[in-house]
Amino acid sequence: MELTLKWGTLKSWNVKGNKKGEKLFKEYCSIGSSISAMCQKDTPRQKEIICEMIDLCDGDTIYLDWDGSEVSKEEAKKYVMEYGKK
């Protein structure tokens, strides 16, 4: 499973073949999502879902598109949960 994050949310994903990832992504979409990561306003549950998906990713890093860098799973979860907070 692979995830790319931008604007504090999902930008791209590949959950194919990961049953739990597919189920989480289906739940994420059922809550409501925008075609644009910039316009997406995740609910608290959607943020939790993204964090659960991060835990399912292969390897130890997640790609942050805006920064053009890979971060650890813990850093990625912090990014999602704290994005937009002052």
N, C-alpha and C positions, 0 to 999 in steps of 0.2 A: 504494500500500500504506500502511496506517495501523496504528499500534500504540499501545496505552495500557498503561502499566506500573503495578503496585502490588505491594507486599510483595516487591519484587525480582524479579518475574516478569511474565508476560503476564497482563493483566486482560481486555483485549479486542483484537481484531485484525480486519483486513480484508485478506486475501491474495488474494482473488478476482481473476483476470486476470493475476496475476504468477506465471508458471510456476515460477521459482526459489523464490519465497516459498511457493507451494503445496507444493512438494517439501520445503522445510525444515520447514514446519508439520507435514506428514505424518510426517516423521522425528521431530520433537519429540514428537508424540502417541504414536508407536510405542514410545517409551522409557517412557512412562507419565506420566499427568497427573491432577490432581485437578480437580473441577468448581469448587473454591474456590481463588482465588489465595492466600488466607491459608494454606491447607493444603498448597500445592504446595511440594515440596522438589526443586528442579531439580538434576540431575546436572551435572557439569562440561560434558559435551557439550551438554546442554540450554541451559546459559548461553551456550555458543559459538553455538548455533543462534539464540538470541534476538539476539545481537550481529550475526550475519550478516543477520538479518531487519531489524534497525535500519538497517544499511547500505543496504538495498533501499528504505527508505521514501522517499516523495516529500517534497520540501522539506528543510529543515534541522533540524526540531524533532520531538521525541517528547513525548507527553503523560504526565506523572506524575500519576496520579489522586490519590494521597494528598496531594500538595502542591498540587494544582490548578494546575500550571504546566507550561509547555513548556520543554524543555531541548534542547540540541544533541545530535547523534548521539553525540559523544564523551562528553558528560555522561551520557547514557542508558546507554551501554555500561559506564561506570565504576559507575553505580548498580547495574546487574545483576551485575557481577562482584564488587563489594565489599559487596553487601547482606548484613547479618547478621554480618559480620566485625568484630571489635573492634580 
